[in-house]
Amino acid sequence: MRTPWAAAVTMAARPSGGAAARIAGGWLAGLAAAALVLAAPARAAAPQVVAYYDGGMPVTDIPVQDLDAVIYAFEEPDRAGRCAAPSPAQQRIIAQLRELRRRHPGLELLVSIGGWDEAPEYSDIALSAASRARFARSCIRRMIERDHFDGIDLDWEFPVHGGMNRSRPQDRADATALVRELRAQLDALGARTHRHYLLTVASPAGTWQEGGAYSVGESYDLAALVPEVDWFNVMTYDMNTIFSPNSGFNTPLGADPHDPEPEPERSRDNLTGAVHYYEAHGVPANKILLGIAFYGRGFKGVSARHAGLYSKYTGGYPETPWKTIVSRMLTNPAWVRHWSDTAEAPWLYNARRHIFFTYDDPYSLAIKAAFVRHEHLRGVMIWVLGEDDARHSLLRALVWGLHVQHGAP
C-alpha cells in the first residue's frame, strides 16, 4: 500500500527508464507537472535544506540559492584533546566559504568536528569536566571566534559502541556532558557578542553498525540533548551496509514485511521507523533533519532471486555518487532498474556480475521531501555536496518537494 506522501507525488512524476537526459530532465519535468495536483499540509516556515561540504566540488559551484546552511566537514580533535589547527588547504576553503556567506546573506556556516573514523579522541575528551572544558574552549576560540563559523556540529561516531573509534561504557553520559559544555560556552560567547551560535549533533539511525545490532539510544541520551542542540542531523542512510545480514536498501522509507531482518531492526531500519524512534525518545519533529544520501551502495555475490534484494552476499560494492550512477549505470543495460513500493526507492540489479545496488533518484527524493512535510520535520540534511549531477537534479527534486504548497510550486 502506498504511503499518503508517496501517493501525493503522482504518476506524472514517476520515471519509466530511458537515457540519462530523460532520467534527470524528464523526472524533474514530471515533478513540476505533479505540483499541480500535490496536496500537503501548509507550514508556517519552509523546511530547512542543510548540506555537508567536504571539498568535493569548488566552493564557487555550491548551489547556495537552494541551501539554508552548509556544514564544512571535517575538522578533527588532536591528540591533546583540542581542536586541531586547520591545514593551509582547509584554511583556503574556510576563507572561500566565508566569502560565499558574505555574498549570500542568510546562509549559515557550521563546522563538523569528527567523522566516521576521524575522531578516536572523543571518548578521552568527554571523560572529565576539565577535558570537556578544554576541548570546547579550543574549538570555540578557533572555529567560532577566529574562523567565524556560525556554529559547531558534533560528529562522534559513536559513543559506547558501534563505530571504529575508541569507546567506553560511560560514553553515553559523557557525550551528554560534552554537548552541555559546548552549549554553555557557546551561550557565554553569545551573551558577549549578542547573537546565538548553533550547536548540532550528527546522530545515527541504522541498526547495523560495527559489531552487529545497534540502537542510537545506546550511544546517546536523546531526550537529554534536546534542550542543548538546535537540531539533530539524523543519518537516515546506510540503513543496510556490509554490517547488515542481507542486502537491502540504503534509505528505505518504510518497513517491508518481506524483509528477513529480525525485529526490532526491521521496524527501525527505515526512515519512518527512525523518525518515530527519535520522537518516542523525546526529540520533537522540529529538531529533526532527515538525512539524505546523494550516493548509492551495493552488495556483491547476491542471489538472482528477487533481483538480488534481501539476499546473502559475499561483499560490498563501493559507494557511488549519483552523478556516476546517472552517467554510467543508468545508461548501461546491464544494470536493470527495479522499484519497491514499500521502500519507495529504486534499485539496480546486474545479473552478470550478481550485484544489488541501492540508491535514490529525483523521484524517490521528492517522495522523501513530501514525507518531511507530512511529518512536520525541520527539514533535510544532505550528505554530501559534490555528488549530485551537473543539473543538481537531486537537490532540485528535494527543494521542489519541500517547498511546493497545494496548487502551486
SVG drawing of the C-alpha trace seen along z (x, -y; Angstrom):
<svg xmlns="http://www.w3.org/2000/svg" viewBox="-5 -42 54 59">
<polyline fill="none" stroke="black" stroke-width="0.4" points="0.0,0.0 1.4,-3.4 2.1,-5.9 0.0,-9.2 3.1,-11.3 4.1,-8.9 0.7,-8.9 0.8,-12.7 3.8,-12.6 1.7,-11.4 2.4,-9.1 3.1,-12.2 6.5,-12.4 7.3,-8.7 10.2,-7.6 9.9,-4.8 13.6,-4.3 15.5,-5.6 18.6,-7.6 20.4,-9.8 18.8,-13.0 15.3,-11.6 16.5,-10.3 17.4,-13.7 15.5,-16.1 12.3,-14.0 11.9,-13.3 12.2,-17.0 9.7,-17.9 7.4,-15.3 7.8,-16.8 6.8,-20.2 3.7,-18.7 2.8,-16.9 2.9,-20.2 -0.5,-20.9 -2.1,-18.1 0.1,-17.7 -1.8,-18.2 0.0,-18.5 -0.4,-20.5 0.9,-24.0 3.8,-25.0 4.4,-28.3 8.0,-28.2 9.6,-26.3 11.6,-23.3 15.4,-23.8 17.9,-22.4 21.3,-21.8 24.2,-20.2 27.6,-18.9 30.5,-20.0 33.8,-18.1 35.6,-19.8 34.2,-17.5 33.3,-20.5 34.6,-24.1 33.1,-26.4 32.0,-28.7 29.9,-25.9 27.9,-25.3 24.2,-25.8 23.8,-28.2 20.5,-29.6 18.8,-26.3 20.6,-25.9 19.9,-27.4 23.2,-26.1 26.4,-24.5 28.4,-22.2 32.1,-22.0 33.4,-18.5 35.6,-17.8 37.8,-19.3 39.2,-16.9 40.4,-16.8 44.1,-16.5 45.9,-14.1 45.9,-16.7 42.1,-16.8 41.8,-20.2 40.5,-21.2 43.3,-20.6 44.6,-23.6 43.2,-23.6 45.8,-22.8 46.6,-25.6 44.3,-23.9 41.5,-23.8 42.1,-27.5 41.7,-28.4 38.4,-26.5 37.2,-28.2 38.0,-31.6 36.1,-30.8 33.1,-29.6 33.1,-32.9 33.2,-34.8 30.2,-32.7 28.3,-33.6 29.2,-37.3 27.7,-37.2 24.6,-35.3 23.3,-36.9 21.2,-34.4 23.4,-31.4 24.7,-29.8 28.1,-28.1 28.8,-25.3 31.9,-23.2 31.6,-19.5 34.2,-18.0 34.7,-14.3 33.6,-11.8 33.3,-8.0 36.9,-7.2 38.5,-10.7 38.0,-11.3 39.4,-8.5 40.0,-11.1 36.3,-11.8 36.0,-9.2 39.0,-10.7 37.9,-14.3 34.5,-13.7 35.8,-11.8 36.2,-14.6 34.9,-18.1 38.4,-19.5 38.9,-17.7 35.5,-18.7 36.0,-22.3 39.4,-22.4 38.1,-20.9 35.1,-23.2 37.2,-26.3 39.7,-25.4 37.0,-24.7 35.1,-27.9 38.2,-30.0 39.5,-28.5 36.3,-27.8 33.9,-30.5 36.0,-33.4 38.8,-33.1 37.3,-31.4 33.9,-32.9 31.7,-29.8 28.1,-30.3 28.1,-27.0 29.5,-23.6 28.3,-20.1 29.5,-17.3 30.1,-14.1 31.1,-11.4 30.7,-8.0 29.8,-6.6 29.8,-6.8 29.8,-3.4 30.0,-1.2 29.0,-0.9 31.9,-2.8 35.5,-2.4 36.8,-4.8 37.8,-4.1 34.9,-3.9 33.9,-3.3 30.7,-2.2 30.3,-5.7 30.5,-7.4 26.7,-7.9 26.6,-10.1 29.9,-11.8 28.5,-12.6 25.6,-14.5 28.1,-16.3 30.2,-17.3 27.3,-18.7 26.2,-20.7 29.7,-22.1 29.8,-23.2 26.3,-24.8 27.3,-26.6 30.4,-28.1 28.7,-29.0 26.0,-30.7 28.6,-32.6 30.2,-33.9 26.8,-34.7 26.0,-36.8 29.1,-38.9 28.5,-39.2 24.7,-39.5 23.9,-36.6 23.1,-32.9 25.6,-30.2 24.4,-26.9 25.1,-23.5 24.1,-20.4 24.7,-16.7 25.2,-14.2 23.4,-11.1 22.9,-7.6 19.8,-5.8 20.7,-2.5 20.6,0.5 23.5,2.4 26.9,0.9 30.4,2.1 29.9,5.1 26.4,6.1 22.9,5.0 22.8,1.4 20.5,-1.3 21.2,-5.0 19.8,-5.0 22.8,-3.0 25.1,-5.9 23.0,-9.0 20.5,-10.1 18.4,-11.8 15.9,-13.5 18.8,-15.0 20.3,-16.5 17.2,-18.2 17.5,-21.4 21.1,-21.8 21.1,-21.4 19.4,-23.4 18.8,-20.3 19.9,-16.7 21.5,-15.8 19.9,-12.3 21.9,-10.0 18.9,-8.2 21.1,-6.5 23.4,-3.5 20.4,-1.5 22.0,1.5 25.7,1.9 28.4,4.6 27.4,4.8 23.9,6.0 23.0,9.7 21.4,9.3 21.3,7.0 18.8,4.2 18.0,0.5 20.3,-2.4 17.4,-4.7 14.1,-2.8 11.1,-4.9 9.1,-2.2 9.5,1.3 8.9,4.3 7.2,7.4 9.1,9.5 12.5,8.3 14.1,11.2 15.8,8.8 14.9,9.7 12.9,7.4 13.3,4.7 15.8,4.0 13.3,4.4 10.9,1.9 13.6,-0.7 15.9,-0.3 13.9,-2.7 13.2,-6.5 9.7,-6.2 10.8,-3.9 13.9,-6.1 11.9,-9.3 9.3,-7.6 12.1,-6.2 13.6,-9.7 10.2,-11.2 9.4,-8.4 12.7,-9.1 11.9,-12.8 13.1,-14.5 10.5,-16.9 9.9,-16.9 11.1,-20.5 14.6,-19.4 14.9,-16.5 16.7,-17.0 16.2,-13.9 19.4,-12.6 19.5,-12.3 22.2,-10.4 23.5,-11.7 25.2,-8.4 24.3,-4.7 25.9,-1.5 25.7,2.2 26.2,5.8 28.2,8.3 27.6,12.1 23.8,11.8 21.2,14.4 19.2,13.8 16.0,14.3 14.1,11.0 16.8,9.4 19.3,9.5 17.0,8.0 17.2,9.4 19.9,11.8 23.0,13.1 26.1,11.6 29.9,12.0 31.0,8.4 30.1,4.8 30.0,2.7 31.6,-0.7 29.7,-3.8 28.9,-5.6 27.8,-9.2 24.6,-10.0 26.5,-11.8 28.2,-8.4 25.0,-6.4 23.2,-8.6 26.0,-8.8 27.4,-5.3 25.0,-2.9 21.5,-4.0 22.8,-4.3 24.2,-0.7 21.6,2.0 23.5,4.5 22.1,2.6 18.3,3.2 16.2,0.8 13.5,2.1 11.2,0.2 9.9,1.0 6.6,-0.4 7.5,0.3 10.9,-1.3 9.7,-4.0 13.1,-3.7 14.7,-2.1 17.4,0.4 19.6,1.8 20.4,5.5 23.4,6.6 22.7,10.3 26.0,10.9 28.0,9.6 25.5,10.6 25.3,7.1 22.4,5.5 22.8,1.7 20.6,-0.7 20.3,-4.4 17.9,-7.4 16.8,-9.3 14.8,-12.5 11.5,-10.7 12.3,-8.9 13.7,-12.1 10.5,-14.0 8.7,-11.3 11.0,-11.7 10.5,-15.5 6.8,-15.0 7.3,-12.8 9.3,-15.5 6.4,-18.0 3.8,-15.4 5.7,-14.7 6.4,-18.4 10.1,-17.8 12.6,-20.6 13.9,-19.8 16.6,-17.7 20.4,-17.2 22.4,-16.1 25.5,-14.0 27.2,-15.3 27.6,-18.3 29.6,-17.4 27.9,-14.1 24.8,-15.4 24.8,-15.7 25.6,-18.9 21.9,-19.9 21.6,-19.4 18.7,-17.0 18.6,-15.5 18.7,-18.9 16.1,-20.4 13.8,-17.5 14.2,-17.9 13.7,-21.6 10.6,-21.2 9.1,-18.6 9.9,-20.6 8.6,-24.0 5.6,-23.2 2.3,-24.0 -1.2,-22.9 -1.9,-24.1 1.3,-26.0 5.0,-25.1"/>
</svg>
